[in-house]
Amino acid sequence: MPSIVDSRKKRRRGRPRTGIGKPVGLRLHPDLERLVDAWAEEQPSRPGRPEAIRSLLKIALKVSGRVSSDTILRVSIRQVKAARALLAWSQEQLATAADVSIPTVKRLEAQDGPLRGRNETGAKIRLALEAGGVEFIDENGGGPGVRLRKRQLKKG
């Protein structure tokens, strides 16, 4: 008699696979580990260490000028507005978090389509929203979107 195979997929632990990116192992010196953890604690979303390292790497590459705006996912005005709504942020709060002027945020959000303006302004807005706890979802057949990132539970 043939056995019945459980067709349910086994749930995996950790961050869901995106289908992009390569896992990278990394050893941190204890001093650097403390600095990364301290930076993460200062962020409103309190990211875990892996997300903090990803965020800091993006910031460093943007500041160094080694990454063009095309390398990092472009977001739309609708995604920015949706991200603000998920965080319950006003335009003023976004402007403060992104270190841009309030009229700039208002002007950008008055349009529709992709986030325009200077590349560094768009990067600041996106990084501020990501630091706040939002993940931008690329066009993957279901359309672009946003979601709140799951908070990392502290082991201790």
Buried (B, 14 or more C-beta within 10 A) or exposed (E): EEEEEEEEEEEEEEEEEEEEEEEEEEEEEEEEEEEBEEBBEEBEBBBBBBBBBEBBEBBEEBEEEEBEBEEBEBBBBBBBBBBBEBBEBEBEBBBBBBEBEBEBBEEBBEEEEEBEBEBEBBBBBBBBBBBBBBBBBEEEEEEBBBEEBEEBEEEE
